[in-house]
């Protein structure tokens, strides 16, 4: 069976990595919609139309048994539309606010996301439903997804630029310090070690990738077969640069 993993860029590789460990018998197709990256600044109506067009094409060509939308911003917009459109399981990526509210000891939680995710009513409804007794700070990082992609490709990043993006996550209210930061963009886990190094105090950086993989696994039957085809990746902007090709090869993906 084929599992389609979609992101606006290459951050969704953090979800793909976990899903492949849990479901190695399935074929994975990773799609980076780099033609729309970064998507945080898109108007919602225009983004919905674009994403539906992209998914219609992908579903027709690959006939997947499941779609994983490995992008928080896209998920907050497109999941209801996809579930109405297709009969296959659709797994989204939404801010892990409920587990963060359950984990916090100080009652101070931050959600580090793209501006698009922060602005969505869906995100605020999660806070209202699952974190009523917790102080949740929504932090929209303008440039962090781009910095994460640069880090993935080059192995280096400007510490000052990253620190400026994450500094608003940390609050100290009469000694009650932020103790959980939700990584609400699939790009961000690749910078987790940088975050830990730059943080003013230790916090739990909550990465939902493994939970997404487990949820996806629960929706598909284990075939017991060993796949005999290579996992592939495609980019909506066309064939990427050599450094991107090397990164994809490192993840065991052939770019088509």
N, C-alpha and C positions, 0 to 999 in steps of 0.2 A: 504494500500500500504506500501511497505517496502522501507526505505531509508537507504542506506549503507554509513556510514561515516568512512573514512579511514585516519589513520595517522601512522607515523613510531613509535609513542609511545603513550603517554596519553595526550599530549598537545592539540590534536584535541577535547578533551572534552570541551574546551572553545567554539568551534563552535557548538558542539552537544547541549550544554546548551542553546544557543540562538535559534537553529533550533527547538528544542522541544517545547520551549515557543510559537513559531510562528505556529508550525504544530503539535499540540498535538494528532491529530487524526491518525497520521501515526505511523507505527512500525519502530523503529530505531535499526539498527545493527551496533555497533561500533567495528571496527577492528583495533587493535594495532599491527603493524608489528614489534614487538620488536625483532624479529630475525635479523632485519637489522638495528636496532637503535644503534647509531645515523647514519643517512644516508648522512650527509653532506660531508663525506670523500669518498663516493663511486665514482668509475669511471662511467661516464654517461652511456656508453653502457651496462655495467654489471648491473647497477641499472635498466635500462629500461627493460632488459630481465627479471629480477627478478620480477619487479612490474607487468608486463604483465602476468606472470605466476600466481602470487598471485590473480590478479583481475579475470582472467579466472576462477579460482577455486571458488572464492567468488560469481561471477555472476551466475555460474552454480548451486551453492548450495542454494543461497538466492533469486534468480530471482528478484532483486530490481527494483523499478520503477525509482530510481534516485541514482546516486553516488555523494557524496560530498568528494572531496579529500581535507581533512583538514590539509594539509601539504604544506608549500610554496615550499620547495625543490622538493618534488615529483611533485607538480603541474607544475613547470617550465619545467619539463622533459616529463611528461607522458600525459598531457591533450590532445595534438593532436592525440596521438596513441589511447587513449580511445575513443575519439569522432569518429574516423574512424572505430573502432572495434564494438561499440555498438550503438544502436539507441535510447537508453534512455537518458534523460538529464544528463549531466556531469557538475558539478559545481566545480570550482577550487578555490584555495586560493593563490592569488598573492600579492606581496607587494603593499600596498595602496599608491602608489606614486602620483597618480593624485589627490586624495582628500587632501593629505599632501601639494602639491604645491598650491592648492586652499586656504588652511587654513593659511599658513604661513604669518606672517606680516613682519618678519625680512629677509625673503629670504634664511634662513639657515635651512635646513632639513637634518635629519639623518635617515638612514634606518638600523635598528638593526635586523640582520638576521644570519642564519648559514653561514659558509664559502661557502657551496655549492650554496646557493641562491645568495650570493654576486657574485660568479664567473660566473653565468649563463648569456649568452647573452640576454636571455629573460628579466632579471631584468634591464640590461643596456638599452635595447630598450624601456622599460617603462620610464626610465629617459629621454631618448632622445625625446620621443614622448610627454610626459606630463609635463616635468619640465625643459624646455629649459632655462627659465628665473630665475631658482632657483638654488642655490648651494646645491647639494645633496651629502651627505657624506655616502658612503656605509661602514658599520661596520660589519665585520664577526666575530661573537662571537664563539670561539672554544668550550667553555664548558658550555654555558648558558642553553642549552636545558637539559643537564644532571642535572645541578643545579636546574632547574625548576621541573624536575621529583622528585628529592630528596625532594624539598620543599613540593610538593603535597602529598608525602607519609609520611613525618615526621613533617611538619609544621615549620621546622627551616631551615636556610640556613646561610652560612658563608658570612657575609656582605662584607668582604674584597675581597672575590672571585667574588661576584657579581659586586662590584664597579670596579674591574679590567676589567670585561667584557664590562661594559657600558661606561667607562670613555671617550673613543674615540668618543662618540656620541656628545660631547659638545664642540662647537667651539665658539670663540668670535672674530669676525673680525671687529676691530675698533668700538666696541660697538654693532655690529649686532650679537646677540647671537642666537644659535640654539633655536627654539621655538616649533618645532614639531619633534617627534621621532616616526617613523613608527615601530610598532611591527610586523616584517615580519617573525615570527615563531609562530605557534599557542600555543607553550608552554609558551611564554613570558607573556601573560596577567595574568597568575597566580602569577607572581612576580611583578605586577604593583605597588602594595603598597610599596614593598621594593624599587623599582626603584624611586618612588616619595620621599621616605625618604632619599635615598642616592644621589639624583641628586644635583648638585651644584647650580641650580636655577630651578624654576618651568618651565616645558614644557608640551605640549599636547602629551600624550602617545597615539598614534592612534591605536586602536584595531579594526580590520575589522570584527570581528566575527558576530556582529549584521547585518552588511551589507550583509555578505555571507548568513546568514539565510533568510533575506528578498528576496535576489535574488533567492534562492532555492524555497522559498514559491511561488514566482511569476511564476515558471515553472510547478507547480503542481496544479491541480484543488482541491478545497476543497471538500472532500467527504461527509462531514456532519455526518459521522459515528464516533462512539466512539470505539477505538481499545480495543480488549479484550485479547490481548497478551502482555507479558512483553517485554520491550526492553532488548536486550542482548548484550554482548561483548565477543569477542574472541581475543586470543593472538596467534601469529604465532609460538612463541617459546614453547607453551604449557601452562598448567595451572600455573598461577602466584603464588607468595608467599602470605601468609595471609594478609599482610598489603596492597597489591594491591587489593585483593578481598574485603577488607573493603572499600577501596576508590571507587571501582566500585559499591558496594552496596549503598554507599552514594549518588551516581549519579543515583540510581534507575536501575542499570544494573545487570542482572544475567550473570555471566561468564559461557560460554558453552565450 
